Amino acid sequence: MSEDFFEDKIEMKPKNTSEIKDIVIAWLGISLCFALVLGGYNLFNLSNFNDFSIITFILFLVVSLVVTGTAFILHELAHKYAGIYYGAKAKFVKWNGPLYFAVFFAFIFGFVFVAPGAVYIFGKRLSVKENGITSAVGPITNIILAGIFVLLASIITTQSTIVGMILSLGILINLWISFFNLLPFGPLDGKAIFLWSPFLWVILMAISIGGYLLFSGII
């Protein structure tokens, strides 16, 4: 997710926080959300709490940490360095409110709300095209990563439960993060992409939705 601060023609800089600290906290928070969802630990599925196993939960958490460590962090770094490429400054800042909401939403409804923060682009006004490209590289990174996990899953044969989960969830989590960020409203990437190139937005959204439905076994 990227955030362009020049829609109102006012240059604004992000708050002075540690970028690495913000990325790590956001990564841990999103990993916790996916672990809760993967384990089915939500208030609409209370029966799972009766069979709760700390070992199983730790397994889900470890897998989530590994997968989101690539899916989320590389997504944000793609935004950051695209912004820098176009001559702007860029910094990731976590959003405390949405991050807390994401954990709450995962625990209550079993749904991952992927908005723990954003890369703030500042120091230069980006054109509609530059902003669209800077926004698009995030979901594109996730789609490429999903493709890499598909390739790895096709060539790696293993009896390891953890490796198998990492490969399969590497596909699904990347496609989910891509889909969520492509929603065309608010600070999400989809809005800037759609304003620049509706055609590219449709292509990326179709790949994300189609891929998720296919590899999740829904279709």
C-alpha positions as CSV (number, residue, x, y, z in Angstrom):
1,M,0.0,0.0,0.0
2,S,1.3,3.5,-0.9
3,E,0.1,6.9,0.2
4,D,0.6,9.9,-2.1
5,F,0.2,13.2,-0.2
6,F,-0.1,15.6,-3.1
7,E,-3.8,15.3,-4.0
8,D,-4.4,18.6,-2.2
9,K,-1.2,20.2,-3.5
10,I,0.2,20.3,0.1
11,E,3.6,18.6,0.9
12,M,3.3,16.6,4.0
13,K,6.0,14.4,5.6
14,P,5.3,11.3,7.6
15,K,5.8,11.4,11.3
16,N,9.3,10.8,12.6
17,T,9.3,7.2,13.5
18,S,11.7,4.2,13.0
19,E,10.8,2.7,9.7
20,I,12.3,-0.7,10.5
21,K,10.5,-0.8,13.8
22,D,7.2,0.1,12.1
23,I,7.7,-2.6,9.4
24,V,8.5,-5.2,12.0
25,I,5.5,-4.4,14.1
26,A,3.2,-4.4,11.1
27,W,4.7,-7.7,9.9
28,L,4.1,-9.3,13.3
29,G,0.6,-8.0,13.5
30,I,-0.4,-9.2,10.0
31,S,1.2,-12.6,10.7
32,L,-0.9,-12.9,13.9
33,C,-4.0,-12.1,11.8
34,F,-3.2,-14.8,9.3
35,A,-2.4,-17.3,12.1
36,L,-5.8,-16.7,13.7
37,V,-7.6,-17.2,10.4
38,L,-5.6,-20.3,9.4
39,G,-6.4,-21.9,12.7
40,G,-10.0,-20.9,12.5
41,Y,-9.7,-19.1,15.9
42,N,-12.6,-16.7,15.7
43,L,-15.8,-16.1,17.6
44,F,-17.9,-17.6,14.8
45,N,-16.0,-20.9,15.1
46,L,-15.9,-21.4,18.9
47,S,-15.6,-25.1,18.6
48,N,-11.9,-24.7,17.6
49,F,-11.1,-23.2,20.9
50,N,-12.2,-26.4,22.6
51,D,-9.4,-28.2,20.8
52,F,-6.9,-25.4,21.0
53,S,-3.3,-26.5,20.9
54,I,-0.5,-24.0,21.5
55,I,1.8,-26.1,19.3
56,T,-0.6,-26.0,16.4
57,F,-1.1,-22.2,16.8
58,I,2.7,-21.7,16.9
59,L,2.9,-23.7,13.7
60,F,0.4,-21.5,12.0
61,L,2.2,-18.4,13.4
62,V,5.6,-19.6,12.1
63,V,4.2,-20.3,8.7
64,S,2.5,-16.9,8.6
65,L,5.7,-15.1,9.7
66,V,7.7,-16.8,6.9
67,V,5.1,-16.1,4.2
68,T,4.2,-12.6,5.2
69,G,7.9,-11.9,5.7
70,T,8.1,-12.0,1.9
71,A,4.6,-11.1,0.8
72,F,4.0,-8.0,3.0
73,I,7.6,-6.7,3.3
74,L,8.5,-7.0,-0.3
75,H,5.2,-5.4,-1.3
76,E,6.0,-2.3,0.7
77,L,9.6,-2.2,-0.4
78,A,8.5,-2.3,-4.0
79,H,6.4,0.9,-3.3
80,K,9.3,2.5,-1.5
81,Y,11.9,2.0,-4.2
82,A,9.5,2.9,-7.0
83,G,8.9,6.2,-5.3
84,I,12.6,6.8,-4.9
85,Y,13.2,5.9,-8.5
86,Y,10.9,8.7,-9.5
87,G,12.8,11.2,-7.4
88,A,10.6,11.3,-4.3
89,K,11.3,10.3,-0.8
90,A,9.5,7.3,0.7
91,K,9.1,5.8,4.1
92,F,6.9,3.1,5.6
93,V,4.7,4.2,8.5
94,K,2.5,1.8,10.5
95,W,-1.1,2.7,11.2
96,N,-1.9,1.8,14.8
97,G,-5.7,2.0,14.5
98,P,-6.0,-0.1,11.4
99,L,-3.5,-2.6,12.7
100,Y,-5.4,-3.1,16.0
101,F,-8.6,-3.3,13.9
102,A,-7.1,-6.0,11.7
103,V,-6.3,-8.2,14.7
104,F,-9.8,-7.6,16.1
105,F,-11.4,-8.3,12.8
106,A,-9.4,-11.6,12.4
107,F,-10.3,-12.7,15.9
108,I,-14.0,-11.8,15.6
109,F,-14.8,-12.6,12.0
110,G,-11.9,-14.8,10.7
111,F,-11.1,-12.3,8.0
112,V,-7.7,-10.6,7.3
113,F,-8.0,-6.8,6.8
114,V,-4.6,-6.0,5.2
115,A,-4.0,-2.3,6.1
116,P,-1.3,-2.1,8.8
117,G,0.4,0.9,7.3
118,A,1.6,2.4,4.1
119,V,4.7,3.8,2.3
120,Y,4.4,7.5,2.4
121,I,5.6,9.2,-0.8
122,F,6.8,12.8,-0.2
123,G,9.2,15.4,-1.4
124,K,8.0,15.5,-5.0
125,R,4.7,15.6,-6.8
126,L,4.2,12.4,-8.7
127,S,2.3,12.5,-12.0
128,V,-0.8,10.3,-12.3
129,K,1.2,7.8,-14.3
130,E,4.1,7.8,-11.8
131,N,1.7,7.4,-8.9
132,G,-0.1,4.6,-10.7
133,I,3.1,2.7,-11.4
134,T,4.4,3.3,-7.9
135,S,1.1,1.8,-6.6
136,A,1.0,-1.1,-9.1
137,V,4.4,-2.5,-8.2
138,G,3.1,-3.7,-4.8
139,P,0.4,-6.0,-6.1
140,I,2.6,-7.0,-9.1
141,T,5.2,-8.1,-6.6
142,N,2.7,-10.3,-4.8
143,I,1.5,-11.8,-8.1
144,I,5.1,-12.6,-9.1
145,L,5.8,-14.1,-5.6
146,A,2.6,-16.2,-5.9
147,G,3.9,-17.5,-9.3
148,I,7.3,-18.4,-7.7
149,F,5.5,-20.3,-5.0
150,V,3.5,-22.2,-7.6
151,L,6.7,-23.1,-9.4
152,L,8.3,-24.2,-6.2
153,A,5.3,-26.3,-5.2
154,S,5.4,-28.0,-8.6
155,I,9.1,-29.1,-8.3
156,I,9.5,-29.7,-4.6
157,T,8.3,-33.0,-3.2
158,T,8.4,-33.1,0.6
159,Q,6.8,-34.9,3.4
160,S,7.3,-31.9,5.7
161,T,4.0,-30.4,6.9
162,I,5.6,-27.0,7.5
163,V,7.2,-26.8,4.0
164,G,4.0,-27.9,2.4
165,M,2.0,-25.2,4.2
166,I,4.5,-22.5,3.4
167,L,4.3,-23.4,-0.3
168,S,0.5,-23.5,-0.5
169,L,-0.1,-20.5,1.7
170,G,2.7,-18.6,-0.1
171,I,0.4,-18.7,-3.1
172,L,-2.8,-17.8,-1.3
173,I,-1.5,-15.1,1.0
174,N,0.2,-13.3,-1.8
175,L,-2.9,-13.4,-4.0
176,W,-5.0,-12.2,-1.1
177,I,-2.7,-9.3,-0.3
178,S,-2.7,-8.4,-4.0
179,F,-6.5,-8.6,-4.3
180,F,-7.1,-6.6,-1.1
181,N,-4.7,-3.8,-2.1
182,L,-6.3,-3.6,-5.6
183,L,-9.6,-2.5,-4.2
184,P,-10.2,0.9,-5.8
185,F,-10.9,3.1,-2.9
186,G,-9.4,5.0,0.0
187,P,-5.6,4.8,0.4
188,L,-5.4,1.3,-1.2
189,D,-3.3,0.8,-4.3
190,G,-6.2,0.0,-6.6
191,K,-7.5,3.6,-6.6
192,A,-4.3,5.1,-8.0
193,I,-3.8,2.2,-10.5
194,F,-7.4,2.5,-11.7
195,L,-7.1,6.3,-12.2
196,W,-3.9,5.8,-14.3
197,S,-4.8,2.6,-16.2
198,P,-8.2,0.9,-15.8
199,F,-7.1,-1.8,-18.2
200,L,-4.1,-2.8,-16.0
201,W,-6.3,-2.7,-12.9
202,V,-8.7,-5.1,-14.5
203,I,-5.8,-7.5,-15.5
204,L,-4.2,-7.5,-12.1
205,M,-7.6,-7.9,-10.3
206,A,-8.6,-10.8,-12.6
207,I,-5.3,-12.6,-12.0
208,S,-5.6,-12.1,-8.2
209,I,-9.2,-13.2,-7.9
210,G,-8.9,-16.0,-10.5
211,G,-5.7,-17.3,-9.0
212,Y,-7.0,-17.2,-5.5
213,L,-10.2,-19.1,-6.4
214,L,-8.2,-21.6,-8.4
215,F,-5.5,-22.4,-5.9
216,S,-7.9,-22.3,-2.9
217,G,-10.0,-25.0,-4.5
218,I,-13.1,-22.9,-4.7
219,I,-13.3,-23.4,-8.5
